[in-house]
Amino acid sequence: MREQLTINSTSMGDYIRTLRQQKKYSQYFMANAIDISQNSYCLLENGRTNLNVERIVQIAAVFQLQAEEFFDGYFRYLHKS
């Protein structure tokens, strides 16, 4: 039986917020970089928006990470929490 990967929107939003704050990027900067409104970006960080792979790849690129690096960091972040 295959295991299915489940990503919690809230924990993913927290991880993205952590990366953004480490880079000292504003929510406005991030929203502009991925071509959404600042309000939509805020909802994303608060776990109120489901993320698809395309959006995650966009976000990872803003942080200058490959998708694999982004997900590795996310899973390490989960184990720290």
C-alpha positions as CSV (number, residue, x, y, z in Angstrom):
1,M,0.0,0.0,0.0
2,R,1.3,3.5,-0.9
3,E,1.6,6.1,1.8
4,Q,0.0,9.4,0.9
5,L,1.7,12.7,1.6
6,T,-0.5,15.1,3.6
7,I,0.5,18.7,4.1
8,N,-1.2,20.7,6.7
9,S,-2.1,24.2,5.4
10,T,-1.4,25.8,8.8
11,S,2.0,24.3,9.3
12,M,3.0,25.1,5.7
13,G,1.9,28.7,6.2
14,D,3.9,28.8,9.4
15,Y,7.0,27.5,7.6
16,I,6.6,30.0,4.8
17,R,6.2,32.8,7.3
18,T,9.4,31.7,9.0
19,L,11.4,31.7,5.8
20,R,10.0,35.1,4.8
21,Q,10.9,36.6,8.2
22,Q,14.4,35.1,8.0
23,K,14.9,36.8,4.6
24,K,13.3,40.0,6.0
25,Y,10.8,40.0,3.2
26,S,7.5,41.7,3.7
27,Q,4.1,40.1,2.9
28,Y,3.7,42.7,0.2
29,F,7.0,41.7,-1.4
30,M,6.1,38.0,-1.4
31,A,2.6,38.7,-2.8
32,N,4.0,40.8,-5.6
33,A,6.6,38.2,-6.4
34,I,4.0,35.4,-6.8
35,D,1.4,37.7,-8.4
36,I,-1.3,37.6,-5.8
37,S,-2.8,40.3,-3.5
38,Q,-1.3,41.0,-0.1
39,N,-4.5,39.9,1.5
40,S,-4.4,36.5,-0.4
41,Y,-0.8,36.1,0.7
42,C,-1.8,36.7,4.3
43,L,-4.5,34.0,4.1
44,L,-1.9,31.7,2.7
45,E,0.5,32.2,5.7
46,N,-2.5,31.8,8.1
47,G,-3.4,28.4,6.6
48,R,-6.7,29.6,5.2
49,T,-5.6,28.9,1.6
50,N,-4.8,25.4,0.2
51,L,-1.6,25.4,-1.7
52,N,-1.0,23.5,-4.9
53,V,2.4,22.4,-6.2
54,E,2.6,25.2,-8.7
55,R,2.2,27.8,-6.0
56,I,4.7,26.1,-3.7
57,V,7.2,26.0,-6.5
58,Q,6.7,29.8,-7.1
59,I,7.2,30.5,-3.4
60,A,10.3,28.3,-3.2
61,A,11.8,30.2,-6.2
62,V,11.3,33.5,-4.4
63,F,13.4,32.1,-1.6
64,Q,15.9,30.8,-4.2
65,L,15.2,27.2,-3.3
66,Q,14.5,24.2,-5.5
67,A,11.2,22.5,-4.7
68,E,13.1,19.6,-3.2
69,E,15.1,21.9,-0.9
70,F,11.9,23.7,0.1
71,F,10.1,20.4,1.1
72,D,13.2,19.1,2.9
73,G,13.2,22.2,5.0
74,Y,9.5,21.9,5.6
75,F,9.8,18.4,6.9
76,R,12.7,19.4,9.1
77,Y,10.7,22.3,10.4
78,L,7.8,19.9,11.3
79,H,10.1,17.7,13.3
80,K,11.4,20.7,15.3
81,S,8.0,21.8,16.3
